[in-house]
Amino acid sequence: MENQRRKPQTQIGLLLSDLEGAREICHWVKEAGYAAREIPDADSEGSNLGDCDLLIVSFRRWEALRGLLKSNESKKGSTEPSLSVIVCCPPQADLSHVSLEELDQSIAFLPSSLDHRLLVFQIKGLLERRRAEQDLRYRLREREDMLGSISEVFFSVDKEFRYTFFNEKAEKVGGKPARELLGKNIWDEFPLLKNTDFYRRMHQAAVDRQIYVSEYLGPITGGWFEMRIYPSAGGLSALFVDISARKKAEECLLKTQEQLKEAYNHLEQAVEERTAQLHSANARLEELLYSIAHDLRSPLRGMQGFAQAFVEDFSAALDDRAKEYARRMTAAVVFMDRMLSDLIELGRVTKTDVHLETVDLAETWKSAMAQHEEKIRSTRASIKVSPDLGHATANQTLLVQILSNLLGNALKFARSGCPPDVKIWTEKRDTRFLEIYIEDKGIGIDGRYHEKVFRVFERLHGADYEGTGIGLALAKKAAERMNGQLDFTSNPGEGTTFCLKLPT
């Protein structure tokens, strides 16, 4: 069906007026389904053959037709193939003057007495070749249009480095029109390109037959390009993508990064200096606090002695109100002395060099319990100890102090009417640390005061419970001096669990 539709569109020109059997040939062409147009001898020199797809001509008219074919060749478009020709030759025709170039075209020399079936077969073959040539020309033209429309520099050269294609963008960058460059050597036209990286890459690609991609600073424009060289069967193609804006952005980014790095170094140095100053100020403050606490104890003890002597010497002359005042004054002096003692201990923990060693936790816990032996007995406290507490890397003195403070808190903050219930055990969830847990069933701590618990002089329960508010601050500081951590979880009315993490 496709052939039936295409045949009427094919135009066959007949220049056979002097050929015997011309009518038969015309008849066979029409019988095959092609449109045939006879060309008179008188008009042959001036006839326009552009509307013909194939021409059948007698051998005697061939020489005269060659000039007409050349004239039509110059008029046809780039996508139009050469006109196909069948030359009908009489017997013993002399073909010695026919050149090989003509034979390479779509031309066939056939005997005039040829069987009509072979003639039709030859017509079909030449028309198929013409259609293939037309399709190829169209695709080549389409490719050139596409390459020409590329917004970047693109050109092709043959194996001798002569230009075969040069797009519009390349014309603008190179400053020369394509019509002046096609067929000319690239190195002759642009001598500045010699001995450049592009020159070396082009020659290397021609030898290796490999694609090369690299960045290239063009000597003609002074701009940066991404250079891509593609080998092909006929030579090389080169695509240059302008990356000048990107390179400028990269330079700005690099400069910004260097500035940020320099600023960061200055900031880091400033932070180190400020940190050193802060550590120095804290050390001086702690030293001052330690000195004040130590120096205040002497006059405080004098006050305590005078208060006791006053009560003992003048007790008979004092009424009940005066005796209560004297008792409160003595209690306040005792409390202040305890606060100063705790401050001195906190300063000692902060200043003392800490020697770490492997410590037996079971023995350390016994030492802590010994400091509260009377309190444990008087409150009938229940102390549950895990059978295998294990060992930790710690300072024996500081660890006893931490455990003693935590145990003292558990005994102190028991619920009213309930004996203290304390449990200690260890876990090892992380290979780097040993976790020591001390759990009580006391009054608990509200989560709102989680951070305040470890501050100096913070007493959440006021005068209801004895203490100076330094114990937990001292315990946390001691844990940090041993490269450890101290924290807790608690629910009001249900108790508190402290967790001391120490390196193993």
SVG drawing of the C-alpha trace seen along z (x, -y; Angstrom):
<svg xmlns="http://www.w3.org/2000/svg" viewBox="-2 -39 56 50">
<polyline fill="none" stroke="black" stroke-width="0.4" points="0.0,0.0 2.9,-2.4 4.5,-1.8 1.2,-2.4 0.8,-5.8 4.4,-6.9 4.6,-5.9 2.4,-8.7 4.5,-11.2 7.6,-10.1 8.3,-12.0 10.2,-10.3 11.5,-12.5 11.9,-10.9 14.4,-12.3 14.0,-9.5 12.8,-11.2 15.6,-9.7 15.5,-6.3 13.8,-3.4 11.4,-1.8 10.8,-5.0 7.0,-4.4 7.5,-1.0 9.7,-2.4 7.2,-5.1 4.5,-2.5 6.5,-0.3 7.2,-3.3 3.5,-4.2 2.5,-0.5 4.9,-0.4 2.8,-3.2 5.2,-6.2 4.3,-9.6 6.2,-10.1 6.8,-13.4 8.3,-13.5 10.9,-16.2 11.1,-17.4 14.4,-17.6 13.9,-21.3 13.4,-22.3 16.0,-20.0 18.7,-22.6 16.4,-25.0 14.3,-22.6 14.2,-22.7 14.7,-19.2 14.3,-20.1 10.9,-18.5 12.1,-15.1 13.3,-12.4 14.8,-10.3 15.6,-10.9 15.7,-8.3 17.8,-9.5 19.1,-8.1 22.8,-7.6 23.0,-10.2 21.6,-12.9 23.8,-12.1 26.6,-14.6 24.2,-17.4 22.4,-16.5 25.6,-16.7 25.7,-20.5 22.0,-20.7 22.6,-18.5 25.4,-20.6 23.2,-23.7 20.5,-22.1 23.1,-20.9 24.0,-24.5 20.3,-25.4 19.2,-22.6 19.1,-22.9 21.6,-21.3 19.1,-18.6 18.3,-17.7 20.2,-14.7 21.7,-14.5 19.3,-13.6 19.2,-9.9 19.8,-9.0 19.3,-5.9 21.2,-6.1 19.8,-3.8 22.7,-2.6 22.4,-1.0 24.4,2.1 28.2,1.6 27.9,-1.9 31.4,-3.4 31.5,-4.1 35.3,-4.9 34.7,-8.6 32.5,-8.1 34.5,-9.0 34.5,-7.0 33.2,-10.1 29.9,-9.8 29.6,-6.1 29.9,-6.9 26.8,-9.1 23.2,-7.7 23.7,-6.9 23.1,-3.6 24.0,-2.7 21.6,-0.1 21.1,1.5 18.1,0.0 16.8,3.5 16.6,4.3 13.7,6.4 11.1,4.1 11.1,6.0 14.8,5.3 14.3,1.6 11.6,1.3 13.9,3.0 16.7,0.5 14.3,-2.4 13.3,-1.2 16.9,-0.8 18.0,-4.2 14.9,-5.8 15.7,-4.0 19.3,-5.2 18.0,-8.8 15.6,-8.6 18.5,-7.3 20.8,-10.1 18.0,-12.7 17.5,-11.3 21.2,-11.4 21.5,-15.0 18.5,-16.0 20.0,-14.5 23.4,-16.1 21.7,-19.4 19.7,-18.9 22.8,-18.0 24.5,-21.2 21.5,-23.3 21.6,-21.7 25.3,-22.1 25.1,-25.6 22.4,-26.5 24.6,-25.4 25.1,-28.4 28.7,-27.4 31.8,-27.3 31.8,-24.2 33.8,-23.2 35.1,-20.2 38.4,-19.5 39.5,-16.7 42.5,-14.5 44.8,-17.3 43.3,-19.8 41.4,-21.6 38.0,-23.1 35.0,-21.2 32.4,-22.9 32.4,-26.2 29.3,-27.4 28.0,-30.9 29.3,-31.1 32.8,-30.1 32.7,-32.9 32.0,-35.4 34.7,-34.2 37.3,-33.6 36.5,-36.8 36.4,-35.1 33.4,-34.0 33.0,-30.3 33.1,-30.8 36.7,-32.0 37.8,-29.2 36.3,-26.0 38.9,-23.9 41.8,-25.8 44.2,-24.6 43.3,-25.6 46.9,-26.3 47.6,-28.5 44.4,-30.6 45.0,-30.8 48.7,-30.6 48.2,-31.7 46.7,-28.2 50.0,-26.5 52.0,-25.1 48.9,-25.5 47.2,-22.8 44.5,-22.7 47.1,-22.1 48.6,-19.2 45.2,-17.7 44.0,-17.9 47.1,-16.0 46.9,-13.5 43.2,-12.9 44.0,-12.3 46.5,-9.6 44.7,-8.0 41.2,-8.3 39.9,-9.2 37.6,-11.9 39.5,-14.6 37.8,-16.9 39.7,-19.6 39.5,-23.3 41.3,-25.7 42.2,-29.4 41.7,-30.6 44.5,-32.8 42.2,-34.5 39.6,-35.9 41.3,-35.4 38.2,-33.6 37.9,-30.1 36.4,-27.3 35.5,-23.6 37.2,-22.0 35.8,-18.7 37.5,-17.0 35.7,-14.2 37.4,-11.9 35.4,-10.8 36.0,-8.8 36.7,-12.0 38.8,-13.9 38.0,-15.7 35.2,-17.9 35.7,-20.4 33.2,-21.9 34.1,-24.9 31.7,-25.8 32.3,-29.2 32.9,-28.8 34.3,-32.2 31.4,-33.1 31.7,-29.8 35.5,-30.3 35.0,-33.8 32.4,-32.5 34.8,-29.7 37.5,-32.3 35.1,-34.4 34.1,-31.4 37.7,-30.4 38.5,-33.9 35.5,-33.9 36.5,-30.5 40.0,-31.8 38.5,-34.9 36.2,-32.8 39.1,-30.5 41.2,-33.5 38.2,-34.9 37.7,-31.5 41.3,-31.3 41.1,-34.7 37.9,-33.8 39.4,-30.5 42.4,-32.3 40.2,-34.9 38.1,-32.1 41.3,-30.4 42.5,-33.6 39.1,-34.4 38.9,-30.8 42.3,-31.1 41.3,-34.4 38.1,-32.8 40.0,-29.9 42.5,-32.2 39.6,-34.4 37.8,-31.3 41.0,-30.0 41.6,-33.4 38.0,-33.5 38.2,-29.9 41.5,-30.8 39.9,-33.9 36.8,-32.0 39.1,-29.4 41.1,-32.1 38.0,-33.9 36.4,-30.8 39.6,-29.7 40.2,-33.2 36.6,-33.6 36.7,-30.4 39.0,-31.9 36.7,-34.9 33.7,-32.6 35.0,-30.2 35.7,-33.1 32.1,-34.2 30.9,-30.6 33.1,-30.4 31.9,-33.8 28.3,-32.8 28.7,-29.6 30.5,-31.4 27.8,-34.0 25.1,-31.4 27.1,-29.4 28.1,-32.5 24.8,-34.4 22.3,-31.7 20.7,-32.3 20.1,-36.0 18.6,-35.4 14.9,-34.8 13.5,-32.3 13.4,-34.8 17.1,-35.7 18.1,-32.1 16.2,-31.4 18.1,-34.2 21.4,-32.9 20.5,-29.4 19.7,-30.7 22.9,-32.7 24.9,-29.7 23.1,-27.5 23.7,-30.1 27.4,-30.3 27.6,-26.4 25.8,-26.4 28.1,-29.1 31.1,-27.2 29.8,-24.1 29.3,-26.3 32.8,-27.5 34.1,-24.0 32.2,-22.9 33.5,-25.8 37.0,-25.0 36.4,-21.4 35.0,-22.5 38.1,-24.6 40.3,-21.7 38.6,-19.5 39.0,-22.1 42.7,-22.8 44.1,-19.4 45.9,-17.3 43.9,-14.2 45.7,-10.9 43.6,-8.2 43.9,-4.5 41.9,-1.3 39.5,-1.4 37.5,1.4 33.9,0.0 32.8,2.4 35.5,1.2 34.9,-2.4 31.1,-2.1 32.0,-0.6 34.1,-3.7 31.2,-6.0 28.8,-4.0 31.2,-4.3 30.8,-8.1 27.0,-7.7 27.0,-4.7 25.1,-6.5 22.5,-8.0 21.9,-4.6 21.3,-3.0 19.1,-5.8 16.8,-5.9 16.8,-2.1 17.7,-2.6 17.7,0.4 20.9,0.5 20.9,3.0 24.3,3.5 24.8,5.4 27.1,8.4 29.5,7.4 30.1,3.7 33.3,4.1 36.2,1.6 36.6,-1.8 39.3,-4.2 39.0,-7.0 40.6,-8.8 39.9,-6.9 39.4,-10.0 37.1,-11.9 35.0,-8.8 34.4,-8.2 33.4,-11.8 30.9,-11.5 29.3,-8.3 29.2,-9.7 27.3,-12.8 24.9,-10.8 24.2,-8.4 23.8,-11.3 21.2,-12.9 19.3,-9.5 19.2,-9.3 18.3,-12.9 15.5,-13.2 13.5,-10.1 9.7,-10.3 8.1,-11.2 7.4,-8.1 9.3,-5.8 12.8,-4.4 15.3,-5.3 15.5,-2.6 18.8,-2.8 20.1,-0.6 23.4,-0.7 24.4,1.3 26.6,0.9 26.0,1.4 28.3,1.2 26.3,0.1 29.3,-1.6 32.7,0.0 34.3,-3.3 32.4,-3.9 31.2,-2.1 27.8,-3.4 27.2,-3.5 23.5,-3.9 22.3,-5.0 18.6,-4.8 16.4,-5.9 12.6,-5.9 12.6,-9.4 10.7,-12.6 12.2,-13.1 13.1,-16.2 10.9,-18.3 12.2,-18.3 12.0,-22.1 15.0,-22.2 17.2,-19.8 19.9,-22.3 19.7,-24.1 20.4,-21.0 24.2,-21.1 24.6,-24.8 26.4,-26.0 24.1,-27.0 20.9,-25.8 18.7,-24.4 15.4,-23.2 13.7,-22.3 14.9,-25.3 15.0,-24.9 13.0,-21.7 16.1,-19.7 19.7,-20.3 22.5,-21.0 24.4,-23.9 23.5,-23.3 27.0,-22.5 27.1,-18.7 25.8,-17.9 27.9,-20.7 30.9,-19.3 30.0,-15.7 29.6,-16.9 32.9,-18.8 34.7,-15.8 33.2,-13.6 34.4,-16.0 37.9,-16.1 38.0,-12.3 36.8,-12.6 33.4,-11.4 29.8,-12.6 27.1,-12.9 23.4,-13.2 20.0,-12.0 16.4,-11.1 13.6,-11.7 9.9,-11.8 8.4,-13.8 7.1,-11.5 8.7,-8.4 12.4,-8.8 15.6,-9.7 18.3,-7.7 21.7,-9.2 24.0,-7.9 27.8,-8.4 29.7,-7.5 33.4,-6.8 36.0,-5.7 36.8,-2.0"/>
</svg>
